[in-house]
Amino acid sequence: MHYQKMYYLLFNAITDALHDIEAMNFGSARSALQQAQIKAESIYIDSADEKQGGD
């Protein structure tokens, strides 16, 4: 499992979103969090597929 990769991805997206919120760029913050969620989920699914032998 690629937990470190997912952690860095989510941590950076949260940091960016917090900066956007401080600047009142709420749409940008939401978009950053949604994209990070999609990417992290993809990494998780791909890792699970690798672990199961790519079934």
MARVO-281237 format. One line per 4 residues: number of its first residue (from 1); for each residue x, y, z of N, C-alpha, C. Coordinates in pm, whole numbers, plus 50000, padded with zeros to 5 digits. Atoms other than C-alpha are relative to their C-alpha. Layout:
BEGIN
NUM = X Y Z X Y Z X Y Z ~ ...
END
This chain:
BEGIN
1 = 50085 49882 50000 50000 50000 50000 50090 50124 50000 ~ 49922 49877 50016 50125 50347 49914 49950 50109 50095 ~ 50054 49906 49902 50024 50521 50235 50077 50131 50003 ~ 49920 49878 49995 50313 50767 50228 49963 50093 49884
5 = 50037 49921 50117 50222 50881 49877 49862 50065 50021 ~ 50133 49946 49974 49855 50923 49976 50005 50109 50107 ~ 49987 49902 49892 49955 51108 50294 50051 50133 49946 ~ 49944 49876 50054 50170 51361 50110 49900 50070 49907
9 = 50098 49944 50091 49905 51411 49844 49890 50072 50077 ~ 50109 49940 49922 49630 51476 50099 50049 50116 50086 ~ 49945 49892 49916 49851 51685 50330 50019 50127 49917 ~ 49977 49883 50085 49952 51915 50045 49870 50062 49951
13 = 50129 49947 50044 49596 51947 49919 49929 50073 50113 ~ 50062 49933 49885 49471 52034 50267 50068 50133 50027 ~ 49924 49876 49980 49748 52293 50306 49960 50104 49896 ~ 50042 49908 50107 49658 52447 49969 49857 50049 50023
17 = 50139 49963 49976 49288 52442 50057 49989 50100 50115 ~ 50002 49906 49888 49354 52617 50388 50044 50140 49956 ~ 49956 49870 50052 49543 52892 50207 49890 50063 49915 ~ 50110 49949 50082 49256 52923 49959 49886 50052 50088
21 = 50107 49956 49909 49004 52947 50245 50037 50133 50065 ~ 49956 49873 49941 49210 53220 50412 49985 50115 49902 ~ 50015 49898 50104 49200 53408 50081 49855 50009 49949 ~ 50142 50004 50035 48824 53339 50059 49975 49947 49860
25 = 50017 50068 50128 48870 53129 49745 49940 49862 50027 ~ 50063 50122 49954 48620 52868 49857 49984 49896 49888 ~ 50013 50092 50112 48561 52716 49514 50131 49930 49969 ~ 49868 50057 50024 48932 52664 49465 50037 49901 50109
29 = 49973 50091 49887 48961 52505 49810 49923 49870 49982 ~ 50083 50119 50022 48676 52269 49735 50055 49914 49886 ~ 49945 50071 50115 48824 52176 49400 50129 49927 50036 ~ 49873 50062 49959 49167 52107 49551 49974 49875 50085
33 = 50031 50114 49913 49014 51878 49814 49934 49886 49921 ~ 50065 50104 50080 48795 51694 49563 50100 49928 49912 ~ 49900 50062 50086 49085 51635 49326 50094 49909 50080 ~ 49913 50082 49915 49304 51508 49609 49928 49872 50044
37 = 50079 50117 49961 49026 51275 49721 49997 49898 49885 ~ 50005 50088 50117 48995 51132 49369 50135 49934 49978 ~ 49866 50056 50022 49372 51088 49333 50037 49900 50108 ~ 49967 50092 49891 49412 50928 49676 49922 49870 49986
41 = 50081 50119 50019 49127 50689 49605 50057 49914 49886 ~ 49940 50071 50113 49287 50597 49273 50128 49927 50041 ~ 49876 50063 49950 49622 50529 49442 49965 49879 50086 ~ 50041 50109 49912 49446 50314 49702 49950 49880 49919
45 = 50055 50108 50082 49256 50112 49442 50110 49933 49919 ~ 49889 50056 50076 49565 50067 49225 50090 49914 50088 ~ 49917 50076 49907 49762 49951 49529 49934 49869 50038 ~ 50073 50123 49966 49492 49701 49620 50004 49902 49884
49 = 49991 50085 50119 49495 49569 49263 50137 49935 49989 ~ 49865 50054 50004 49873 49528 49275 50017 49890 50103 ~ 49988 50097 49892 49848 49343 49605 49929 49869 49964 ~ 50076 50118 50035 49589 49104 49460 50049 49937 49868
53 = 49944 50055 50124 49798 49043 49150 49938 50055 49875 ~ 50055 49933 50118 49614 49280 48919 49875 49936 49945 ~ 50124 50066 50047 49292 49081 48898 49903 50099 49943
END
